Amino acid sequence: MERRLGFVGIIIEDRRKSADKVNHVLSDYGDHIRARVGIPYEEKHCFVITLVVDMNTDELGGLTGKLGTLEGVEVKSALAKSK
């Protein structure tokens, strides 16, 4: 299956409660993550992580599926149409 460039946006509502779990999932997919930016948004009491990934649709679905099951974590993603 073809790997494509994409992104994953993650919003963590309670960093103390969910950050370790999110980081554990991300470390499982570390070979496919090309860039990661984390930004605390103190005014909204949340944390935002943006990933640049190189994945196929199954890998992306696995990553976002695992993150999406975590309490207080919202995930959105997309892959480019081609390489």
C-alpha positions as MATLAB code, in Angstrom:
seq = 'MERRLGFVGIIIEDRRKSADKVNHVLSDYGDHIRARVGIPYEEKHCFVITLVVDMNTDELGGLTGKLGTLEGVEVKSALAKSK';
ca = [
       0.000    0.000    0.000;
       1.323    3.425   -0.994;
       2.525    5.792    1.713;
       1.588    9.437    1.353;
       2.374   12.721    3.051;
      -0.258   13.883    5.507;
      -1.001   15.611    8.778;
      -2.619   14.807   12.090;
      -4.063   17.480   14.364;
      -4.521   16.549   18.011;
      -6.221   18.583   20.729;
      -5.708   17.424   24.308;
      -8.199   18.872   26.778;
      -6.316   17.872   29.948;
      -2.600   17.490   29.407;
      -1.926   16.018   32.837;
      -4.548   13.344   32.312;
      -3.836   12.332   28.696;
      -0.316   13.388   27.666;
       1.424   10.171   28.713;
      -1.120    8.050   26.836;
      -0.864   10.219   23.712;
       2.938   10.109   23.793;
       2.868    6.321   24.148;
       0.690    5.983   21.027;
       2.857    8.453   19.095;
       6.018    6.550   20.010;
       4.482    3.395   18.481;
       4.231    5.269   15.154;
       7.483    7.236   15.503;
       9.026    5.783   12.337;
       6.269    7.443   10.288;
       6.247   10.843   11.998;
       8.379   13.384   10.082;
       7.664   16.445   12.238;
       5.909   17.199   15.500;
       4.946   20.572   16.957;
       3.309   20.902   20.361;
       1.788   24.157   21.536;
       0.154   24.842   24.897;
      -2.963   26.992   24.564;
      -3.315   28.184   28.124;
      -6.212   30.550   27.442;
      -8.317   27.555   26.365;
      -6.732   25.191   28.921;
      -5.676   22.678   26.281;
      -2.668   21.512   24.310;
      -2.370   21.229   20.517;
      -0.082   18.820   18.658;
       0.423   18.871   14.897;
       2.162   15.986   13.151;
       3.504   15.648    9.630;
       3.343   11.963    8.717;
       4.338    9.630    5.905;
       1.789    6.781    6.114;
      -0.623    4.643    4.189;
      -4.331    4.764    4.968;
      -4.232    1.706    7.239;
      -1.392    3.128    9.328;
      -3.105    6.499    9.601;
      -6.340    4.811   10.598;
      -4.525    2.840   13.288;
      -2.872    5.950   14.711;
      -5.970    8.131   14.700;
      -8.150    5.273   15.934;
      -5.957    4.696   18.981;
      -5.734    8.409   19.733;
      -9.472    8.856   19.252;
     -10.273    6.325   21.968;
      -8.413    8.346   24.588;
     -10.607   10.426   26.868;
     -10.304   14.173   26.275;
      -8.443   13.783   22.970;
      -9.768   15.041   19.609;
      -8.078   14.022   16.345;
      -8.364   15.102   12.707;
      -6.190   13.960    9.828;
      -5.695   13.959    6.077;
      -3.395   12.429    3.491;
      -2.311   13.949    0.183;
      -3.961   12.439   -2.890;
      -0.607   11.304   -4.257;
       3.054   11.024   -3.280;
];
